[in-house]
Amino acid sequence: MLDPEPAPGVGGAAAPTQQKLPLRIELPEELQFLLQPECNPDPKDEKAMKQGYVRKATADDEGSDSTRNLSGFGRCVACIAYSGCFQTVVFLVILLDVLLTILTMSGVVPDDAEWYADLGWVIVAVLAIDVVGRFYVEGCAFLKSCMNFFELLVVPIALCEMLLIDHVDLPVPLLKALKPMFRIARVIRVVIMSAGKTDRYLRRLRHRVSGDRLRYQQSGFDLDLVYITDTVISMSMPSVGREAFYRNPQREVARFLNERHFNKYLVLNATYGQPYKSAPFFNRIYNFPIEINGVPALEP
């Protein structure tokens, strides 16, 4: 008895199963483990959902991702904001901001120098163009990411800091009292901007590794996988450790399968060895190793 709903597999094919398999269903002997309770957790079990990295359902997750219909100006902004050249400039500016923050906090560079203020305006301007440009292109979807939200919050704070320092005649005692706060704000800005860019550069690296292959980019997922049929998915092996930086992370793969096909998938591991854990997939994994650049055997 086949399940009409999609039931994908990882790194090969998929065999559809029921959430609660009736005993009358005859499964091959090697797949009898799918009848075990540990392979069919209760979707209301919060501990099990946490184990499978399942997010709480929201209205936005039910439908397909909405995309904005950009005008000619909007497409131009998107082309500039997401271009490799501009993002490289932003990355270098963030590195410069990190360097200046370290030097000023260590006392090597005085933070009251005129060139320091001018350079600060350049840094804030570039970061503001980057964040506001991406916010304009993505709209409300931009705020779904906590990191994007914090980046958008950091920009006006940085602008206020620069305005207070350069264009407001503050009393010396008040200025001395505000300096530690400004330094803390700068450290926070550096941390948030650096973390945000790191995440985006890792995503760009994964796209480069996947090459021309289609990627699944819906509902917050960005994975190197493709639906061959409604019940078969092909993708590379879930990665852990350093490989997760440029391949599909195990956490995201488990979340995808458990949110999209909960208790209705079978992972076929077609490689020798299994570096990733079985627990996030609720042990719904069957090993069928195939030699690299070889052909599968008739029997496992």
C-alpha positions as CSV (number, residue, x, y, z in Angstrom):
1,M,0.0,0.0,0.0
2,L,1.6,3.2,-1.2
3,D,1.1,6.6,0.5
4,P,-0.2,9.1,-2.1
5,E,1.6,11.9,-0.3
6,P,5.3,12.6,-1.2
7,A,7.8,10.6,0.8
8,P,11.3,11.6,-0.1
9,G,14.6,9.9,0.5
10,V,18.0,11.3,0.9
11,G,20.9,10.4,-1.4
12,G,18.9,8.0,-3.5
13,A,15.3,6.9,-3.5
14,A,12.3,6.9,-1.1
15,A,9.8,4.3,0.0
16,P,6.5,5.8,1.3
17,T,5.2,4.7,4.6
18,Q,2.2,5.5,6.8
19,Q,2.5,7.6,10.0
20,K,1.0,4.7,11.9
21,L,1.6,1.6,9.8
22,P,-1.2,-1.1,10.2
23,L,0.2,-4.5,10.9
24,R,-1.6,-5.9,7.9
25,I,0.8,-4.0,5.6
26,E,3.5,-6.4,4.4
27,L,6.9,-4.7,4.4
28,P,10.1,-6.4,3.2
29,E,12.0,-8.0,6.1
30,E,14.7,-5.4,6.0
31,L,12.2,-2.6,6.3
32,Q,10.3,-4.0,9.3
33,F,12.1,-1.5,11.5
34,L,9.7,1.2,10.1
35,L,6.9,-0.4,12.3
36,Q,8.8,0.5,15.5
37,P,7.4,3.3,17.6
38,E,10.7,5.1,17.6
39,C,10.3,5.6,13.8
40,N,6.8,6.9,14.1
41,P,6.9,9.7,16.8
42,D,3.8,11.6,17.8
43,P,3.7,15.0,16.1
44,K,2.4,16.4,19.4
45,D,5.4,15.3,21.3
46,E,7.5,18.4,21.8
47,K,10.6,16.5,22.7
48,A,10.4,14.5,19.5
49,M,9.8,17.7,17.4
50,K,12.9,19.2,19.0
51,Q,14.9,16.1,18.2
52,G,13.8,16.4,14.5
53,Y,14.5,20.2,14.4
54,V,10.8,20.8,13.5
55,R,9.8,24.5,13.7
56,K,6.5,25.6,15.0
57,A,4.0,25.9,12.2
58,T,3.1,29.4,11.0
59,A,0.8,30.7,8.4
60,D,3.7,31.7,6.2
61,D,4.9,28.1,6.1
62,E,1.7,26.6,4.7
63,G,1.8,28.3,1.3
64,S,4.4,28.8,-1.2
65,D,6.9,31.6,-0.7
66,S,5.6,35.0,-1.8
67,T,7.9,37.0,-4.0
68,R,7.6,40.7,-4.7
69,N,6.8,41.9,-8.2
70,L,9.7,44.3,-8.6
71,S,9.6,47.3,-10.9
72,G,12.5,48.2,-13.2
73,F,14.0,50.3,-10.4
74,G,13.6,47.4,-7.9
75,R,15.3,44.9,-10.2
76,C,18.1,47.4,-10.6
77,V,18.5,47.7,-6.8
78,A,18.4,43.9,-6.5
79,C,21.1,43.6,-9.1
80,I,23.4,46.0,-7.3
81,A,22.6,44.9,-3.7
82,Y,23.2,41.1,-4.4
83,S,26.0,41.5,-6.9
84,G,29.3,39.8,-6.0
85,C,31.2,43.1,-6.4
86,F,29.1,45.1,-4.0
87,Q,29.0,42.3,-1.4
88,T,32.8,42.1,-1.6
89,V,33.0,45.8,-0.9
90,V,30.6,45.4,2.1
91,F,32.7,42.5,3.4
92,L,35.9,44.6,3.2
93,V,34.1,47.5,4.9
94,I,33.1,45.2,7.8
95,L,36.7,43.9,8.1
96,L,37.8,47.6,8.3
97,D,35.2,48.3,10.9
98,V,36.4,45.3,13.0
99,L,40.0,46.5,12.7
100,L,39.2,50.1,13.7
101,T,37.1,48.9,16.6
102,I,40.0,46.9,17.9
103,L,42.5,49.7,17.4
104,T,40.4,52.3,19.1
105,M,39.5,50.1,22.1
106,S,43.2,49.3,22.6
107,G,44.1,53.0,22.4
108,V,46.3,52.7,19.3
109,V,44.0,55.0,17.3
110,P,42.3,58.0,18.9
111,D,38.6,58.0,18.3
112,D,38.5,61.8,18.2
113,A,40.6,62.1,15.1
114,E,39.0,63.9,12.1
115,W,39.8,61.2,9.6
116,Y,38.3,58.6,12.0
117,A,35.0,60.4,11.9
118,D,35.0,60.6,8.1
119,L,35.9,57.0,7.8
120,G,33.1,56.1,10.2
121,W,30.6,57.9,7.9
122,V,31.8,55.9,5.0
123,I,31.4,52.6,6.9
124,V,27.9,53.5,8.1
125,A,26.9,54.6,4.7
126,V,28.0,51.4,3.0
127,L,26.3,49.2,5.6
128,A,23.1,51.3,5.4
129,I,23.0,50.9,1.6
130,D,23.5,47.2,1.9
131,V,20.8,46.6,4.6
132,V,18.2,49.1,3.2
133,G,18.7,47.8,-0.4
134,R,18.1,44.2,0.7
135,F,15.1,45.3,2.8
136,Y,13.6,47.1,-0.2
137,V,14.0,44.1,-2.5
138,E,12.7,41.4,-0.1
139,G,10.1,43.5,1.7
140,C,8.5,42.0,4.9
141,A,10.2,38.6,4.1
142,F,13.5,40.3,5.1
143,L,12.3,40.6,8.7
144,K,11.7,36.8,9.0
145,S,15.4,36.4,9.7
146,C,16.4,37.5,13.2
147,M,19.8,38.5,11.9
148,N,18.3,40.7,9.2
149,F,16.1,42.3,11.8
150,F,19.1,43.1,14.0
151,E,21.0,44.5,11.1
152,L,18.1,46.8,10.2
153,L,18.0,47.9,13.8
154,V,21.8,48.5,14.0
155,V,21.9,51.0,11.1
156,P,19.8,53.8,12.7
157,I,21.7,53.4,16.0
158,A,25.0,53.8,14.1
159,L,23.6,56.9,12.3
160,C,22.5,58.4,15.7
161,E,26.0,57.7,17.1
162,M,27.7,59.5,14.2
163,L,25.3,62.5,14.4
164,L,25.7,62.9,18.1
165,I,29.5,62.8,17.8
166,D,29.9,65.1,14.8
167,H,26.9,67.5,14.8
168,V,25.7,67.9,18.4
169,D,27.7,70.1,20.8
170,L,27.5,67.9,23.8
171,P,29.0,68.9,27.2
172,V,32.4,67.3,27.8
173,P,31.2,65.3,30.9
174,L,28.2,63.9,29.0
175,L,30.4,63.0,26.0
176,K,32.8,61.2,28.3
177,A,29.9,59.3,29.8
178,L,28.5,58.3,26.4
179,K,31.8,57.1,24.9
180,P,31.6,53.7,26.6
181,M,28.1,53.3,25.4
182,F,29.2,54.2,21.8
183,R,32.0,51.7,22.0
184,I,29.6,48.9,23.2
185,A,27.2,49.9,20.4
186,R,30.1,49.6,17.9
187,V,31.1,46.2,19.2
188,I,27.5,45.0,18.9
189,R,27.3,46.4,15.3
190,V,30.5,44.6,14.3
191,V,29.4,41.3,15.8
192,I,25.9,41.5,14.1
193,M,27.2,42.6,10.8
194,S,30.0,40.0,10.8
195,A,27.6,37.2,11.8
196,G,25.1,38.2,9.1
197,K,27.7,38.3,6.4
198,T,29.2,35.0,7.4
199,D,25.8,33.3,7.0
200,R,25.3,34.8,3.6
201,Y,28.8,33.9,2.4
202,L,28.3,30.3,3.5
203,R,25.1,30.2,1.5
204,R,26.9,31.6,-1.5
205,L,29.6,29.0,-1.0
206,R,27.0,26.2,-1.0
207,H,25.5,27.6,-4.2
208,R,29.0,27.6,-5.8
209,V,29.6,23.9,-4.8
210,S,26.2,22.8,-6.1
211,G,27.0,24.4,-9.5
212,D,24.2,24.3,-12.0
213,R,22.1,21.8,-10.1
214,L,18.6,23.0,-9.0
215,R,18.2,23.9,-5.4
216,Y,15.1,23.7,-3.2
217,Q,14.5,27.3,-2.0
218,Q,11.1,27.6,-0.3
219,S,9.8,28.3,3.2
220,G,13.3,29.3,4.5
221,F,15.0,26.2,3.1
222,D,18.0,26.4,0.7
223,L,19.1,22.9,0.0
224,D,20.9,21.1,-2.8
225,L,18.1,18.6,-3.7
226,V,15.6,17.9,-6.4
227,Y,12.3,16.0,-6.6
228,I,12.8,13.3,-9.3
229,T,9.1,12.3,-8.9
230,D,6.5,13.1,-6.3
231,T,7.8,10.3,-4.1
232,V,11.5,10.4,-4.9
233,I,14.1,13.0,-3.9
234,S,17.8,12.9,-4.8
235,M,20.4,14.9,-2.9
236,S,23.9,14.6,-1.5
237,M,24.5,13.0,1.9
238,P,23.6,15.2,5.0
239,S,26.8,16.8,6.2
240,V,28.2,17.5,9.7
241,G,31.3,19.3,10.9
242,R,33.3,21.2,8.3
243,E,31.5,19.7,5.4
244,A,28.3,21.4,6.6
245,F,29.8,24.8,5.7
246,Y,29.6,24.0,2.0
247,R,27.1,21.1,1.7
248,N,23.6,20.4,3.0
249,P,23.8,20.6,6.8
250,Q,22.2,17.6,8.6
251,R,20.1,19.9,10.7
252,E,18.4,21.5,7.7
253,V,17.9,18.2,5.9
254,A,16.2,16.6,9.0
255,R,14.0,19.7,9.4
256,F,13.0,19.6,5.7
257,L,12.0,15.9,5.8
258,N,10.3,16.1,9.2
259,E,8.3,19.3,8.3
260,R,7.4,18.4,4.7
261,H,7.0,14.6,5.0
262,F,6.7,13.7,8.7
263,N,6.7,10.0,9.3
264,K,6.3,9.4,5.5
265,Y,9.8,9.1,4.3
266,L,12.7,6.6,4.2
267,V,16.3,7.7,3.9
268,L,18.4,5.5,1.7
269,N,22.0,6.0,2.5
270,A,23.8,5.1,-0.7
271,T,27.4,5.7,0.6
272,Y,29.8,3.6,2.7
273,G,29.6,4.9,6.3
274,Q,27.2,7.2,7.9
275,P,28.8,10.3,9.5
276,Y,25.5,11.9,10.4
277,K,23.3,10.8,13.2
278,S,20.1,8.8,12.8
279,A,18.2,10.4,15.7
280,P,17.1,13.6,13.9
281,F,15.6,11.3,11.2
282,F,13.9,9.1,13.9
283,N,16.1,6.2,12.7
284,R,14.2,6.0,9.4
285,I,17.4,5.2,7.5
286,Y,18.3,2.2,5.4
287,N,21.9,1.7,4.3
288,F,22.4,0.6,0.7
289,P,26.1,1.4,0.0
290,I,27.2,1.8,-3.6
291,E,30.8,2.1,-4.8
292,I,31.9,5.6,-6.0
293,N,31.5,5.7,-9.7
294,G,30.1,2.2,-9.6
295,V,26.7,0.6,-10.0
296,P,24.4,-0.7,-7.3
297,A,24.4,-4.4,-6.5
298,L,21.3,-6.5,-7.0
299,E,21.3,-7.3,-3.3
300,P,22.3,-5.0,-0.4
